Amino acid sequence: MGLDSSYYLNQYPSDFNELIASLQDDYDIRSLSFGKKVSALSKLDFNAPLTDFSSLFQFVKDNYGNLENVQMLLASDGLYNSGANPRYLSSDMGMPIHTIQLGDTAEIKDVSIYFLKSNRIGFTNTKLPVKVGIKALNFRDKKLLVEVRNKAKILLQDEINIAGDNFYLEKDYLLDAKQKGLQRYNVKVSSAFDEYTLKNNTADFVVDILDSKRKIVVAFDQYHPDIAAIKSAILENSNLHCELVNLNQKQINFEETNLIILYQIPSKNKNYQDLFKQIELVKTPALIFVGANSDLNVLNSLNLGVRLNIENEYYQDAVYLENQNFSLFNLQSREKNIFEKLPPVLTPFGDINLNNESQILAYQKIKGVDTKYPLIAFSPVQDRKVGWIFGEGIWRWKLSEFQLFDSNIYFNDFVNRIIQYLALKERKDQLIIRHDKDFSEGSQVEIQAELYNKSYQLINNVDLQFVLTNENGNTYNYQFSRNENDYGLTINNLKNGIYNYKVQTAGLSENLERSGEFIVRLNNVESKHLQADPMVLKQIAESTDGIYFNSFDSNKIKTHFQNNLYKKSTISYETNYGNAVSLIYLLSFIIILMILEWFLRKYWLGN
């Protein structure tokens, strides 16, 4: 990307190959290329999207670390943007690492987009926030122009004054989101002066613009700290809108409501049977909290897939007990058992019976004893989903987690995963395609597909075709590979742009077709640092008793290795083993002699 790019693209590969050829009489050489990953070096193309020294060191350690008389010759600009700091890794290698300084170490004049952050999801007719970090080297008292575009339309322009030679500024902008769908935005920073390179002056970000937020209604008839905890967790998700409805004061507006959370409804104050009839009529999913104010007899009469055999309505403390076989969705806390360390909730004492199609997320642990009483469960009821939390007091989980971890990441994730599962309408498509909405240039595009027969059983006995079309109208044909149950497809080396696709079955009596789109955005990670860092390579060499070469000087490097104190001859021993079958006559003769000896001893000594 720099002014010396012509040398590295044209002359450096031949200089490198010449050096390798000059050392092959004295050394057994293994040439490796490293960027995001390590591979055998076949051609220098400089196309890796990331630079990770730790992957290189681990590869060499695993493959050559147990050998003696090994040295590494490392050619690099000293810059890295993935993995651990190489200065702290090289000392454990157990071999000398000689380093060759590549790149331009002189001061440069350059402007770049160093940082870019936005929401992955936005909503029409709202403001879309984006944070842009601008870096400028040796441009004191100059002015920059920042532009944000959606396609060809300029959405924003801003002028920035540079206050120093090493200048960095992060600035927040608000953009109008008017078009729904997957949108690619381009940020560009420019100056009226010559720069080291212009390849780091632009960056892309992608936002999926939705029509509106999902509406979540929390209904109750008396206040409880749990309600505030639930609302705060919902509001952490920008894709959700939360409305609190006190049923003593107003009724629920079911229009565009995606989920109703019924907190201890029906209650001992009122049975709300008309409300449940309306919920059943509009088929709105529900999450029902059962607590000390719940009317359990009314709940049993509503045919919601749950029956509570509670006679005296006693309540007891129960601790969260993870069900490892739960498969509807995953929680961030699942592997760490975070909720099992949090305070108990107040649960009804007695048997809780669920219908056969119910799935249990967590059981109750009572007085240190694991039970099969459900604490959190989900039941399908007449083409809609109903979730159950048999207990009150989850506000203590929120407070306790903050005391332990100084955040509410796990509690917020817990609430939002439950809500997302219940609020999402299940699709009964026979062909389902899953993939990310955006990918960075240079990364693998991975797509999964599921195919179901008319009985909605998972199959993969037919071919699945994938037709990809880029912005220029060029089409590319692929075929999914078959996994154990579903299908998978990996596409490499897609350039930045918007891609549309069609997936088609082949071999069914009625072939299925699905379409979609994704975006490949510019990857400017490598362009964030352009001035070579000699200190990294110097410290690697010093910490391993290696030599630091401040430039690619073939003669100097060759002379060093020809006179290298580490160079030792390797003596090889070769041992040949014959085939026992080829000695069959000799072996037969020896066996006959042994039998004869045994017979003679038996005959003479026996007499």
Disulfide bonds with the S-S distance in Angstrom:
none
